[in-house]
Amino acid sequence: MNNSATSGGARERRREATATALIDHARRLTAERGLAGFTVEELAEAAGVSRRTFFNYFQAKEDAVLGVHLDDVPLEVDQSFIDSDEPLPAALKNLFLRLLTSTETLGRDVAVFMELLHSETALMKRMMQINEQRRRSLAALIARREGLEETDPFALAAAGFVGHLAMTAMHEFVDEEHAIEQDESADPEEAARTRFTRILEANFAHAERLFSASTTTTKD
């Protein structure tokens, strides 16, 4: 086996482990003390890293609680989305599935995460900022794929609409998690991804049904 590939894989695993530790401790400390009740230094110490290392991963405490890495914002260009010959709705659905089912949040206690989000004004404000950044980045990505200007109203509207579908799917995911009985023998991360995929695909199907109906329904 190639030594550089092996060492690269080990480095990536260490980075993932460090990010996970910072996210977990940030959420624990926020739940215990509130977001204002601890410092970056205390968070870094709890995760076993230096303050400098923390800022290699996250811009602020809020981003650690949200699980938003430095390279997550803005949304990176997904070349497979650009190159896809699928219809735009299908390509967007698959893009969101790749993005959202690989996040740190799905495999953890999403209900606790959402409770923190709604209980801390600063977290909600930061999430809204991130969502706006991602909306504009996604609009630019859509425009590039479709051969439009970055500020084209169609691209901006499409990005906002599919972002809303994804957020709705996340809320449904949380509500369903409260209602269903968990299978303790199943891998929790894989089970979460499977459930979220099903919900998001259903939401996209509803949207397609809505717009197909609007083109065929006429008033008498």
C-alpha positions in Angstrom: 0.0 0.0 0.0 1.2 3.5 -0.8 2.6 5.1 2.4 1.5 8.6 1.5 -2.0 7.4 0.9 -2.0 5.6 4.2 -0.6 8.6 6.1 -3.1 10.8 4.3 -6.0 8.6 5.4 -4.7 8.6 9.0 -4.4 12.4 9.0 -8.0 12.7 7.7 -9.3 10.3 10.4 -7.5 12.4 13.1 -9.0 15.6 11.7 -12.5 14.0 11.8 -12.0 12.7 15.3 -10.8 16.2 16.5 -13.8 17.9 14.8 -16.2 15.4 16.3 -14.7 15.9 19.8 -15.0 19.7 19.5 -18.6 19.5 18.3 -19.7 17.0 21.0 -18.1 19.1 23.8 -19.4 22.4 22.4 -23.0 20.9 22.4 -22.5 19.4 25.9 -21.2 22.6 27.4 -23.9 24.7 25.7 -26.6 22.3 27.1 -25.0 22.5 30.6 -24.0 26.2 30.9 -25.5 28.0 27.9 -23.5 29.4 25.0 -22.2 32.3 27.0 -21.2 30.1 29.9 -17.9 28.8 28.6 -14.9 30.1 26.6 -13.2 28.8 23.5 -10.2 27.9 25.8 -12.4 25.8 28.0 -14.0 24.1 25.0 -10.5 23.4 23.5 -9.3 22.0 26.8 -12.3 19.7 27.1 -11.6 18.3 23.6 -7.9 17.9 24.4 -6.6 20.5 21.9 -5.2 24.0 21.9 -7.0 27.2 21.3 -5.0 27.6 18.0 -6.2 24.1 16.9 -9.8 25.0 17.6 -9.5 27.9 15.1 -8.1 25.6 12.5 -11.6 23.9 12.5 -14.1 26.6 13.4 -14.5 30.3 13.3 -16.4 30.6 16.6 -18.1 28.7 19.4 -21.4 29.0 17.5 -20.0 27.1 14.5 -18.7 24.3 16.7 -22.2 23.8 18.2 -23.7 23.9 14.8 -21.1 21.5 13.4 -20.2 24.0 10.6 -16.5 23.6 9.6 -14.4 26.4 8.1 -14.5 24.7 4.7 -18.3 24.2 4.9 -19.1 27.8 4.1 -19.6 28.8 1.4 -20.9 25.6 -0.2 -18.1 24.1 -2.2 -18.6 23.6 -5.9 -19.8 20.0 -6.5 -18.4 19.1 -10.0 -20.7 16.1 -10.3 -23.6 18.5 -10.0 -22.2 20.8 -12.7 -21.5 17.9 -15.0 -24.8 16.0 -14.4 -27.1 15.6 -17.4 -30.1 15.0 -15.1 -33.0 17.4 -15.0 -32.3 20.2 -12.6 -34.7 19.1 -9.9 -33.2 15.6 -9.8 -29.7 17.0 -9.8 -30.5 19.3 -6.9 -32.1 16.5 -4.9 -29.0 14.3 -5.3 -26.7 17.2 -4.4 -28.6 17.8 -1.2 -28.6 14.1 -0.4 -24.8 14.1 -0.7 -24.4 17.2 1.4 -26.9 16.5 4.2 -26.4 12.8 4.7 -22.7 13.4 5.2 -23.1 16.0 8.0 -22.1 15.5 11.6 -25.6 16.2 12.8 -27.6 13.3 11.4 -25.8 10.6 13.3 -26.2 12.3 16.7 -29.1 13.3 18.8 -30.8 15.7 16.4 -33.6 16.5 18.8 -31.0 17.9 21.3 -29.3 19.8 18.5 -32.5 21.4 17.4 -33.4 22.3 21.1 -30.1 24.1 21.5 -30.6 25.9 18.2 -34.0 27.2 19.3 -33.0 28.0 22.8 -29.9 30.1 21.9 -30.6 33.3 20.0 -26.9 33.6 18.9 -27.1 30.1 17.4 -30.2 30.8 15.4 -28.8 34.1 14.2 -25.6 32.4 13.0 -27.5 29.6 11.4 -29.5 32.1 9.4 -26.3 33.8 8.3 -24.9 30.4 7.2 -28.1 29.5 5.4 -28.0 32.8 3.5 -24.4 32.2 2.5 -25.2 28.8 1.3 -28.3 30.0 -0.6 -26.2 32.5 -2.6 -23.4 29.9 -3.1 -26.0 27.3 -4.3 -27.6 30.0 -6.6 -24.2 30.6 -8.2 -23.8 26.8 -8.6 -27.2 26.5 -10.3 -26.4 29.5 -12.5 -23.1 28.0 -13.6 -24.8 24.7 -14.4 -27.6 26.3 -16.4 -25.4 28.9 -18.1 -27.0 31.9 -16.3 -25.6 35.0 -14.6 -24.8 34.4 -10.9 -27.5 36.9 -9.8 -30.2 35.5 -12.2 -33.6 35.5 -10.3 -34.3 32.0 -11.4 -31.2 30.6 -9.8 -31.8 32.6 -6.6 -35.4 31.4 -6.4 -34.5 27.8 -7.1 -31.8 27.8 -4.4 -34.2 29.3 -1.8 -36.9 26.8 -2.7 -34.8 23.7 -2.4 -33.2 25.0 0.8 -36.6 25.3 2.3 -37.4 21.7 1.2 -34.3 20.6 3.0 -35.1 22.5 6.2 -38.6 21.1 6.2 -37.2 17.6 5.8 -34.9 18.2 8.8 -37.9 19.3 11.0 -39.8 16.2 9.8 -36.7 14.1 10.6 -36.7 15.4 14.2 -40.5 14.9 14.7 -40.2 11.4 13.4 -37.3 10.6 15.7 -39.5 11.4 18.6 -42.3 9.2 17.3 -40.5 6.0 16.2 -39.0 3.3 18.3 -35.3 3.0 17.7 -33.8 -0.3 16.6 -30.9 -0.7 19.0 -29.2 -3.3 16.8 -29.0 -1.0 13.8 -26.1 1.4 13.2 -27.5 4.8 14.3 -25.7 6.9 11.7 -26.8 4.6 8.8 -30.3 4.4 10.1 -30.4 8.2 10.4 -29.2 8.7 6.8 -31.7 6.2 5.5 -34.6 8.0 7.2 -33.5 11.4 6.1 -33.0 10.3 2.5 -36.5 8.9 2.5 -38.0 12.1 3.9 -36.1 14.4 1.6 -36.9 12.3 -1.5 -40.6 12.5 -0.5 -40.5 16.3 -0.2 -38.9 16.6 -3.6 -41.6 14.3 -5.0 -44.3 16.5 -3.5 -42.7 19.6 -5.0 -42.6 17.9 -8.4 -46.2 16.9 -8.1 -47.2 20.5 -7.1 -45.5 22.1 -10.1 -46.6 19.4 -12.6 -50.2 19.9 -11.4 -49.9 23.7 -11.8 -49.0 23.2 -15.5 -52.0 20.9 -16.2 -54.8 22.3 -14.1 -56.9 25.0 -15.6 -60.0 26.9 -14.4 -63.3 26.3 -16.2 
